[in-house]
Amino acid sequence: GAGVSQSPSNKVTEKGKDVELRCDPISGHTALYWYRQRLGQGLEFLIYFQGNSAPDKSGLPSDRFSAERTGESVSTLTIQRTQQEDSAVYLCASSSQPTLAGERNEQFFGPGTRLTVL
Amino acid sequence: KNQVEQSPQSLIILEGKNCTLQCNYTVSPFSNLRWYKQDTGRGPVSLTIMTFSENTKSNGRYTATLDADTKQSSLHITASQLSDSASYICVVSGDGYSTLTFGKGTMLLVSP
């Protein structure tokens, strides 16, 4: 595709419900990243996929958060039993190669999903 | 603790004027520093990336500087345009994905 797409663009849910957020990376990009952006805060790294495996899950804030990626393309981020503090914009990014800290490979970001937990 | 501090928090300038945004960081070890532009409701878009050995990097009207000794970076915008109105985010990489540290951004508004 032309860029990284995410769906839904907006999600309003009630506290305690589960939500699934979807990310479609740029075709051919093997690396995929999830970030969270709370209001007035910087982005927080959540998880990184290389292909279908997740070498780094260290940013997931609790066991209510999980993510998977199938077919080296689409990824879903699932939040179970949502809490009000989960309200944020969830951003997905992809890159053609793993963006190790020392490398220049650029991450391309999607528009994000704005999650509001009432 | 790895931190990235940006200043000012917000800035209003007149169209055509120049401005400079600041970024101070404490990420260690340091690998590279990136500046992103994030339009409202959109994902961040990379403007520049600099490694330890680079002092200056330009991208059109955007010029970033890096002083790895003082751990400071700046983003200078020349001849601002209305389309420059956005949040500018400084991101510093350490030695792993979990060390990617994002600043809170500077919200720039260019006024006609």
Contacts between the chains, C-beta under 8 A, distances in Angstrom:
chain1	res1	chain2	res2	distance
A	4	B	43	7.0
A	33	B	97	7.5
A	35	B	102	8.0
A	40	B	104	6.7
A	41	B	104	6.0
A	42	B	4	6.9
A	42	B	89	7.0
A	42	B	101	7.5
A	42	B	102	3.6
A	42	B	103	5.4
A	42	B	104	4.7
A	42	B	105	6.9
A	43	B	44	7.6
A	43	B	89	7.4
A	43	B	91	7.8
A	43	B	102	4.1
A	44	B	102	7.4
A	45	B	97	6.1
A	45	B	98	5.9
A	45	B	100	5.1
A	48	B	97	4.8
A	56	B	96	7.1
A	56	B	97	4.7
A	56	B	98	6.0
A	58	B	97	7.9
A	58	B	98	4.3
A	59	B	98	5.9
A	91	B	43	5.6
A	91	B	44	7.7
A	93	B	43	7.1
A	99	B	97	7.7
A	100	B	96	8.0
A	100	B	97	7.9
A	101	B	31	3.9
A	101	B	32	7.0
A	101	B	93	4.1
A	101	B	94	5.7
A	101	B	95	5.3
A	101	B	96	6.0
A	101	B	97	7.4
A	101	B	99	6.5
A	101	B	100	7.6
A	102	B	31	4.9
A	102	B	32	7.0
A	102	B	51	7.7
A	102	B	93	7.7
A	102	B	95	7.9
A	104	B	32	7.3
A	104	B	49	5.6
A	104	B	51	7.8
A	106	B	46	5.1
A	106	B	49	7.5
A	107	B	46	7.4
A	108	B	43	7.8
A	109	B	42	7.9
A	109	B	43	2.8
A	109	B	44	5.1
A	109	B	45	7.1
A	110	B	43	5.2
A	111	B	41	6.6
A	111	B	42	5.4
A	111	B	43	5.4
A	112	B	41	7.8
A	112	B	42	7.8
A	112	B	43	5.9
